Amino acid sequence: MICAFGLTEREAGSDVSVMNTTAVRSGDNYIINGHKIYITNAGYADTYIIFAKTDESKGARGISAFILEKGTPGFSFGQEYKKMGIRASMQRELIFEDVCLPVENRIGAEGDGFKIAMTALDVGRLGVAAQGVGAAWGAYDLALEHAKNRVQFGKPITANQAVSFMLADMATSIETSKLITLKAAYLLSKGLPFSKEVAMAKLVATDTAMKVTTDAVQVFGGKGYLVENQAERFMRDAKILQIYEGTNEIQRLVIAGHILK
Ligand SMILES: Cc1cc2nc3c(=O)[nH]c(=O)nc-3n(C[C@H](O)[C@H](O)[C@H](O)COP(=O)(O)OP(=O)(O)OC[C@H]3O[C@@H](n4cnc5c(N)ncnc54)[C@H](O)[C@@H]3O)c2cc1C
């Protein structure tokens, strides 16, 4: 079964407390109206976890979470977005027009939605950190292989410190990202608090992915800029990692919140 997670709205990205989607109680049902944007797997997924305001006066504390099945009357999808990267993954809008959901489709109590969303994002961030490690690693492997074989001025380009130091920095930051991601995964697997560590892992691993994939393109020279070369794809794919599952600025807010407690 494919699932999707519908939190983001046009006016509510990093700040989900201002979401406009509403769920109004009507007997044993809720009537959902509103929309979501950029939702991964929208259209493909069978099941959607969506977030809506059950009390508009309470901000984040007025958000509740619901399970919504594809095919429910009033539930439809907008256009597919065209993106810079991760083109194997699809995003569309979710549209809710008087969608009627039974009360038993609510997850947790009314008002638990924000907490549920943040808990899900913590786990999701671990996956994004791992994506960062993978993208950086893949691009580095390609760049290393190319650099060892590419001869200019009568010697491999790795004979230049400018290139070998770039590769050394890549290898070091990938190793650092791997370790901090594994630490967050370890804490999660032991049921220990990991919110701060996973925010750190997402921040470090995805900033590393952006830097390493950009440097990998540089190591390839002109060939790196060509679409036929995997390095450019890694670079385009890396960018989203700094944005979704909470931007890297939001990760810094999370980390600061923990260390300034
Ligand atoms: C490909 C893709 C897939 C996605 N998949 C999903 C999905 O499946 N489900 C879902 O719900 N959402 C999804 N999203 C949405 C994604 O999580 C949001 O785009 C992201 O959280 C940022 O929100 P925003 O785009 O509204 O940017 P904004 O919140 O408008 O941010 C714009 C800029 O301002 C900065 N900023 C905002 N507030 C602060 C602050 N307090 N301090 C410092 N800087 C700040 C941000 O860091 C960013 O740089 C997806 C997005 C994309 C592009």
The ligand as a Gaussian input file, in Angstrom:
#p B3LYP/6-31G(d) Opt

LIG

0 1
 C        9.360000      17.938000      -3.912000
 C        8.609000      18.278000      -2.666000
 C        7.982000      17.284000      -1.934000
 C        7.233000      17.616000      -0.814000
 N        6.503000      16.634000      -0.179000
 C        5.627000      17.006000       0.816000
 C        4.722000      16.043000       1.381000
 O        4.697000      14.865000       0.998000
 N        3.871000      16.458000       2.341000
 C        3.828000      17.746000       2.792000
 O        3.021000      18.041000       3.662000
 N        4.690000      18.670000       2.281000
 C        5.570000      18.337000       1.311000
 N        6.422000      19.278000       0.760000
 C        6.413000      20.648000       1.278000
 C        7.694000      21.010000       2.038000
 O        7.774000      20.329000       3.256000
 C        7.693000      22.546000       2.196000
 O        7.927000      23.093000       0.897000
 C        8.738000      23.027000       3.178000
 O        8.396000      22.659000       4.497000
 C        8.919000      24.553000       3.144000
 O        7.703000      25.230000       3.161000
 P        7.442000      26.376000       2.071000
 O        7.727000      25.809000       0.741000
 O        6.107000      26.962000       2.302000
 O        8.558000      27.467000       2.371000
 P        8.449000      28.681000       3.412000
 O        7.990000      28.174000       4.736000
 O        7.689000      29.795000       2.787000
 O        9.980000      29.088000       3.536000
 C       10.637000      29.929000       2.590000
 C       12.033000      30.230000       3.137000
 O       11.920000      30.938000       4.380000
 C       12.638000      30.246000       5.381000
 N       11.965000      30.393000       6.674000
 C       10.629000      30.268000       6.937000
 N       10.396000      30.453000       8.244000
 C       11.599000      30.682000       8.822000
 C       12.032000      30.929000      10.158000
 N       11.173000      30.966000      11.186000
 N       13.356000      31.111000      10.390000
 C       14.242000      31.070000       9.357000
 N       13.900000      30.828000       8.084000
 C       12.603000      30.629000       7.820000
 C       12.660000      28.789000       4.940000
 O       13.702000      28.081000       5.561000
 C       12.836000      28.964000       3.435000
 O       14.183000      29.177000       3.162000
 C        7.173000      18.960000      -0.365000
 C        7.844000      19.960000      -1.097000
 C        8.522000      19.646000      -2.240000
 C        9.150000      20.753000      -3.039000

